[in-house]
Amino acid sequence: MELFTMLDRIRASIPALPPAEQRVAKLVLQDPRGFASMPVGDLAERAHVSKPTVVRFCRSVGYDGLADFKLKLAGVVNEGVPFVHRAVDEDDKPSDIIVKVIDNAVSALLKYRNDAASHAFERAMAAMTTSGQQHGRVEFYGVGNSGFVAQDAQLKLFRLGVNSVALSDGHVQVMSATMLGEKDCAIIISNSGRSRDLIDVAEIVLKKGATLIAITASGSPLARLTLESGQILLAADHPEDHERYSPMVSRMLHLMIIDILTTGVALRLGQEMRPVLQDIKRNLRTRRYVSNAGA
C-alpha cells in the first residue's frame, strides 16, 4: 500500500501553486537529496526563479521557511524514521496483535512528527485563538469516526472558555456553517477528504468568510479546496485504507493533531484562563466519591 510522504504532499500541491513555485516543486521531486543540500542561490538558478520564490514555495507547502523545509526533507531522503505497516492476519495470536497494532501506531506517530508542517499548525493555532479572544465560534465538523474526534476536540476547547461546538449531522452542519462570520473558525475532520457533505460545508464556510482548517489526507478533494482557497491544511496521511470500516491509525493521528492544536491555543490564551481552569477542577473535585480509609 502506497504511503504518502513529504514528496507525495508536494506532488499533490503542485496544481494549487503559482507557475514559478511549481518549478521549484518539480526541482524537489527530481532531486530531493540535492535540494536538501544546495544553497538557495543554486536552487533558484536551477529552477529559473528568484531566491524569494524558493522561500515562498517552502511556506506555500506549509513549512516555516527554507531551513525548516530542508531539515524535514533531509530526514525523508535519509530515512530517519522507517515506516513499518504490519497487517494483522486471521491466525495471529493475541501477542502478535498487540505487537502489530502498537507498532503501526508508534511508527505512524513518529513519521507524522517528522513530516508535520509547523507553519500550518502556527496558522491554525493563531486563527483559533483569535476566534476565542474575539468571542467568535470555533466549530468542529466530522461524520462517522471523525464525528467522535470532533466531539473530543470540542470537549478540550470549551474548557478553555472558547465558544465551541461539535456537529456530525450533515443538515445541522449546513445550517450552522451558514451562520458563521469572519471572526469564526471551522475545523473539518475527514479521513478520506471525499465526503460530499463535508466538502459542501467547506464551500459554505468559505462563502461566509470564516477561517477554514481541514484535517484530512493530502491530495483529497477537501485538501485541494482548502489549499486553492488559501486556507489551512493540516495533512494527516497514513497507509490505512480509506475504505476501512473501523480506522485506527487515522483516528489516533487526528486525535493527536487536536491535542497539538488545543495545547497551542491554551498556551496562547495564557494566564487569563488559569482561574477558570482552577474553578473547573475545584468543582469537579466535589463530584468525586470520598473513600473511607478507616472502614
N, C-alpha and C positions, 0 to 999 in steps of 0.2 A: 504494500500500500504506500503510495507516494506521501512523503512528509513535506509539508510547507516549511520552508526555511526562510531566512532573511532574503535570499536571492529570489525565491518564489514571490515574496511580497513585493519586491522591486519590480519584477516582471509584471505582476498584476496591476501595479500602479501606473505603468507607462502611459496608457490611454488618457489618464487624467492630468498628465504633466504637460507643461509648455514644451514646444519643439526643442528649445535649447537644452532643457533639463532632460528630455528624452534621450538626447545624445549622450549625456553623462550616464544615464541609467544603462544604456546599451554598452558603454565602456566598462561599467562594473560587471555586467553579465559576461562580457567577452573575456575579461581577465581580472577576476576578483582578487587574486593573490597580488598581482601587480598594482591594482588600485590601492590596496591596503598599505603598500609600501612607498608609493610615489609621492613626491611633494606636490602641492596644489598647482604650482606653475606647470609642471609636466602634465598633470591631469587635464588642466584647462586647454593646453596646446593639443593634446591627443584627441580631445572631444570637440575641438574647434569652438570653444566657448570662453567666456571671461572667468577669472578666478571667483568673483562673487557668485556666478551662476553655479559653480561647483558646490559652494556652501549652501546656496538656496535649495539645490536639489536635495542635499542631505536633510535639510529641515522640512522640505516638502514631503519626504517619505517618513517623517516622524522622529528624527534624531536631533540632538541639541546643536550639532554643527559637524564640521568635517572631522574633527578629532574624535568625537563620540562615535560617528559613523564608522571610521576606520578601525577603531578599537573593537567594535562589535563585529565588523567584517573579518578582522584578523582572527577572532575567536571562531568564526564559522569555517574559514578556509583551513585553519589549523586543527579543526575537530576537537575543540577544547572540551566539550561535553558530548559524548556519543549518545545517540538516542537508541534505546533498545525497546522495541514493542514486542512483547511476548504474549501471543494469543493463548487463551485458555482452551484446553482440549476437554472432550467429553469424559475421558478416563483419568483426568487429573485428580490427585488426592487433595484433601484439604491443605496439606502442607505446600503442595505445588500452587494451589490457587492463591494462598497467602503471599507467596514469593512473587508470583506473576503480577497480581493486582497492585501490590506495593511498588514493585519495580517499574511498572508502567506509569504509576502516579509520580514517583520520585523523578524519573528521567524526564517526564513531560514538564514538571515544575522547574527543574534545573535548566532545561532548554529554553523555557519561557524567560527565565531570569536573564539569560544571555541575549535573547532576541528582543526583549521588551523595549519599546521606544519611549524613553523617559520624557522626550519633548511632548509627545501626545498626552502622557499622564499629567504633565505640568499644566497643559491647557485645560484638561478635563477638571482637575482639582480646582483651578482658578475659577472656571465657569461655575462649578457647583458652589464654591464658597461665596462668590459674588451673589448668586441667587439667594443663598441663605441670609446674607447680610442685608440684602435689599428686600427681604420678606417676600421673595418670589417663590415659585413652586419648583420642586425637583421631583419629576415623575419617572418611575421605572416601569417599562413595558416589556412583557415576555409572555410566551404561551407555552403550554406543556411544562417540561422540566425547567425551562428558562423562567417560567412564571414563579416557580419556587425560589429561584435565585433573586428575582425581583423583590419578593417578599422579604428575603434576608437582608437585601440592600436597604429597603425602607425601614426595617427594624433598627438597623445600625444608624441610619441617618437621622431618624426622628428623635433619637436620644440626644442628638447634638442641638436640638431646638430648631432644626430645619423643617420647613413645611414640605413634607414628602408623602408620596403615596405610591403603592404598587398596584398595577392593573393587569389582569390576564384575560379579560373578556374583550374580544375584538370590537364589539359595538361600544362598550364603555370607553375603550381606548380612543376610538374615533371622537366621541363626544368630549372627552377630557382634553385631547390634543387640540381640538378646535377652540378651546377656551384659554390656550396658552398665549403668553405675550413675550415681549423682548427680554424681560428680566427673568424668564423661566428657563428651565433646563429639562430636556427629555433624554433619558438613557434607555436605549433599546437593546435588549439582550436576545441574541438569536444564535444558536449553534450553527445552523446552515446558512443563515442570511438570505434565505429564499422564501420565507413565509410571506405570502401576498398581503395578509392583514397587516403585518409589521411594516412592510415597505410602504403600503398605503398610509399608515400612520406617520411614518418618517416624512413623507411628502407633505402631509398636513402641518407637521411641526415646522418644516422649512418655510411654508407659506405664511405661518403666523409669526415668523421672526424669532422663534425661540432657539436656543442652542441645542444642537443635536449631537449626542455622543452615542456611538454604536460599538457594542462589544460583540464581535462576530468574526467570521472567517474571512481572511484576505481573498480578494478576487470574487467574492459573492456579490449579487446584485445590491444588497444593502450596503456593503463596503464601498462599492463603486459610487453609489448615490451619495454616500457620506463624503468621500474624497472629492468628487466632482463639484459638490456644493461648498467646499471649503470648511466643512465641519470636522469633527474629531472622531477618528477611528482608533479604537483600541483592539488591534487584531489579536484573535485568540485561535491560533492554528494548532492542529494536533492530528495524529494519524487515525483517529477514531472515525468510523464510517458515520456520515451524517444521517443515514437511514437507521442507525441502531436504535432499537426500541427503548433501551434504558442506558443512556450515555453515562459514562463515569468520569473519564479523564476530562472531557469538555466541561462538565459541571464543576469539577474541582478548580479548573483554570478560571472559570467565570467567578466562582466564589472568592478565589484569591485576588482577582482583579478588583472586585468590590471591596475587599479588605484593604487593598492598597489605596483605593480612591477615598474611602471613608477615613482612613488614618490620616491621609494628607489633608482632608478637609478639617478634621479635628485639630490638627496642628495649626492650620491657618486661622481657625476661629479663636484659638488660644485661650487666654485667661478668662475671657468673658463667659465661657461655657463651664468653667470649673465649679462655680456654686450650684449650677443646675444639676450637673452630674453627681455632685455630693448629695444633693437633696434626693435624687432618684435612688441612690444607694441606701440612704438612710431610711427612706420609705419602704423600699423592698426588704430591708432587714427585718422590719416589723411583721412581714408576711411569713417569715420562716418559723417552723416549729422549734421550740427550745427543748433540747434533750435534757432529761432528768438524770444527771450522772449518779445521783445518790440512790436512785430507785433500784 
